[in-house]
Amino acid sequence: MPRPILATIHTAALRANLQVVRRHAGDARAWAVVKANAYGHGIERVFEGLHAADGFAMLDLGEAQRLRGLGWRGPILLLEGVFEARDLELCSRLGLWHTVHCEEQIDMLAAHKTHEPHRVFLKMNSGMNRLGLRPAQFRAAWARLDALPQVDEISLVTHFSDADGARGIAEQFAVFNAACGDLPGERSVCNSAAVLRFGSDARVASDWVRAGIVLYGSAPDFPAHSSTAWGLEPGMSLRARIIGTQALQTGESVGYGSTFVAERPMRIGVVACGYADGYPRHAPTGTPVLVDGLRSRLLGRVSMDMLTVDISDTPGAGIGSEVTLWGRSAKGGVLPIDEVAASAQTVGYELMCALAARVPVVVDTETADA
Ligand SMILES: *Cc1c(COP(=O)(O)O)cnc(C)c1O
C-alpha cells in the first residue's frame, strides 16, 4: 500500500468558483490564471474544471505549450511577456498574447519577423513598482507599439498592490485612467481580490479580469472575508491517515524539540504528512485539522514525514482515520486552506503552490459536493 496521503482536485469546485468570479465581474471576460502549474493543482488536472474560462493566463511558455497540447484553442496570455527575443517565435507559432512591460520587449517585437501580428497587453506601473512602464512613458510606448507592423491589437493592463487590503485600488486606478483613459483598447486591471471587492463597478471589471486564487477556493482577503463568505469551495483537499497513536501522560512531550507538553493525559495521532509533502513546517500547535471530519488541532513540531494531532476528543479515531490537512474531508466537513495558512503565518497561495511532487494527486470529477 502506498503511503496514505493524497491530494484531491475537485473539478466541480473549480467550475463553481469560476461562476463566483463571473457573478462579480459583470460582462467582463475572465482569464483563469494557471501560473505555477495552476497554483500547484496541475494544469492538466484543472483544465476540465476551468475550460469554461474565456482564456488562460500564465508566465511560463512551457505551461502555455501544455495548454495548447490539451487542445485549448482560445486566448492564452503571458503575464510577464517574453523573456528573450526567440520566445516571440513561440508566441507566433502558438498564437499567444503577451504582456509588454518594458521598452526592451518593444525592441524585441520591432526586430521580430512574423506573418501574424501579435496581440499585446501593454502594462502600466500604476504604483506597485514591479513590472510596467511608468505613466509618463506609457503613451510613447503605446504609440511605438501602434506603429509596429508586428503588433495587431493593443490592450491596456495594470496590477494592484492592495486590492485585498485597506488601501484598496482607488489611487492606482485613478493613476491608470489619468494616463490612458482616452487610449483605445481593452482593459484588464483586476486580480481576484479586485474582482470580488470592486468588480461590481463595470469600469473596474472591464474588459478582462485575471482570476487566480479565487478559482482554487481561497479568499484573497482572508480574514476580512472567509472562502465561505465569498461562496467559494476548496479546489484541492489534502488528506492523509493516522499511522500511529500514542497515549501521553501529563508532562510528556511530542516530537522534535519537545515543544508541546501534555497538561493532562491525552491521545495523539501520528499522521502521514510532513513538510516534505508541502505542509508548512512553521504551523504551530493549535493549527486546525479535521480528524474523521471533525475539527482538531496540530500538536508540536511538524517533521519531514509526519505530524501529530490531538485525538483526545475524537472517540473512535485511531490508525487508519482520515486527517484533512486542508480542503474537504471525505465525510463532508471543510477546513479552509486560509485558516491553516494564517496559523502558519502565510497565505493559501503558498500552501497550494508548495504541494510536493511526492504527494499523489487524483482528480474528483464527480458532480458537485453536497
Ligand atoms: C498572479 C496574477 C494574477 C492573479 O492573482 P490572484 O490574486 O491569484 O487572483 C493576476 N494578474 C497578474 C499580473 C498576476 O501575476
The ligand as an ORCA input file, in Angstrom:
! r2SCAN-3c Opt
* xyz 0 1
  C      -0.950     36.065    -10.400
  C      -1.515     37.207    -11.099
  C      -2.894     37.443    -11.066
  C      -3.846     36.591    -10.260
  O      -3.778     36.987     -8.917
  P      -4.785     36.366     -7.842
  O      -4.556     37.186     -6.630
  O      -4.358     34.948     -7.651
  O      -6.119     36.481     -8.416
  C      -3.388     38.492    -11.795
  N      -2.575     39.290    -12.510
  C      -1.242     39.097    -12.562
  C      -0.399     40.016    -13.365
  C      -0.670     38.061    -11.851
  O       0.644     37.880    -11.894
*
